[in-house]
Amino acid sequence: MQDQPYPDHPETTQPRAGQRRRSTFAAIREIVQTLLLAALLFVGVRALVLPYEVDGSSMMPNLADRERVLVNRQAFREFDLNAALNWIPGVDREDEWVFTPFGQLERGDVVVLNPPIESSQPFIKRVIGLPGDEIAFEDGYVLVNGERLDEQYIPEPITECEPRNAEVDGPTCDLTVPQGTVFVLGDNRTQYGSEDSRMFGVVAIDEIVGEAFFVNWPLDQLGPIGHGDYGE
């Protein structure tokens, strides 16, 4: 007669209550850690990149109505590295050591900004005049410091500008851009094609939300946003 195997002891085949609890707690802990990590990543990404939907035709022919773009919220941000180093005991740096990880504000940058007029949402425009620039308009062209701006991203010459009442609102077609501000235009330059600095004047640099750098919808337009190349 062959030996019959003894049945397994119940304790060896059924997980103990304590083991089941530890297994459940471990699973819950992993889920919580995963959710926290996802939340941190989401907050970190939103601190750097902001999604924005183009509203209207003011940036035609380069950005169409309802196109979605990604905006670098930290673009043009300056960091004083010496100020950061001063937190280290024994380090005392009085001069500035300015670092701009995403580059400085340049002519041709497409930016999302808070306009100096009442609006329910930010505008998207192209930077044309930097602080100290002399802006003028002639024969459908934009003149910057007396030179025609070579704007290859639009059909030329199509830029029109009608000055506002300079005594009341200040000049908007022929002016010197004040320090701390920029002169912005939409790419749709026909009359009333874009509400921009021709209508509401210069925009404070502090009111720039960020730089639009990439089209992410629709998929057939997927790609980086063109930057003006003026041969400067």
Long-range contacts (C-beta under 8 A, 24 or more apart in sequence): 47-73, 47-74, 48-72, 48-73, 48-74, 49-73, 50-112, 50-209, 50-210, 51-216, 52-112, 52-122, 52-124, 52-212, 54-124, 55-121, 57-188, 57-193, 58-123, 58-124, 58-125, 58-186, 58-187, 58-188, 58-193, 58-194, 58-195, 58-196, 59-110, 59-124, 59-125, 59-126, 59-186, 59-187, 59-188, 59-194, 60-187, 60-188, 60-193, 61-154, 61-155, 61-187, 61-188, 62-153, 62-154, 62-187, 62-225, 62-226, 63-110, 63-124, 63-187, 63-212, 63-215, 63-225, 64-221, 67-215, 67-217, 67-218, 67-221, 68-215, 68-216, 68-217, 69-124, 69-212, 69-213, 69-214, 69-215, 69-216, 69-225, 70-212, 70-213, 70-214, 70-216, 71-112, 71-209, 71-210, 71-211, 71-212, 71-213, 72-102, 72-210, 72-211, 72-213, 73-209, 73-210, 74-101, 74-102, 74-210, 75-102, 75-103, 75-105, 75-109, 75-111, 75-210, 75-211, 75-213, 76-100, 76-102, 76-103, 76-104, 76-105, 76-205, 76-208, 76-211, 77-101, 77-102, 102-211, 105-130, 105-182, 105-205, 105-208, 106-130, 106-227, 107-144, 107-228, 107-230, 107-232, 108-227, 108-228, 108-229, 108-230, 109-211, 109-227, 110-211, 110-212, 110-213, 110-225, 110-227, 111-184, 111-208, 111-209, 111-210, 111-211, 111-212, 112-208, 112-209, 112-210, 112-211, 112-212, 113-184, 113-203, 113-207, 113-208, 113-209, 114-203, 114-207, 114-209, 115-195, 115-200, 115-203, 115-207, 116-200, 116-201, 116-202, 116-203, 116-204, 116-207, 117-200, 122-209, 123-195, 123-196, 124-212, 125-184, 125-185, 125-186, 125-194, 125-196, 125-197, 126-184, 126-185, 126-186, 126-187, 126-228, 127-182, 127-183, 127-184, 128-182, 128-183, 128-184, 128-185, 128-197, 129-177, 129-182, 129-183, 129-184, 129-197, 129-202, 130-177, 130-182, 131-177, 131-178, 131-179, 131-180, 131-181, 131-182, 131-205, 132-176, 132-177, 132-179, 133-176, 133-177, 133-183, 134-175, 134-176, 134-177, 135-173, 135-174, 135-175, 135-176, 135-177, 135-183, 136-173, 136-174, 137-161, 137-173, 137-174, 142-185, 149-230, 150-230, 150-231, 151-228, 151-230, 152-228, 152-229, 153-187, 153-226, 153-228, 154-187, 154-189, 158-189, 158-190, 159-185, 159-189, 160-189, 160-190, 160-191, 161-198, 162-191, 162-198, 164-199, 169-201, 170-201, 172-197, 172-198, 172-199, 172-200, 172-201, 173-198, 175-202, 177-202, 178-202, 180-204, 180-205, 180-206, 181-205, 182-208
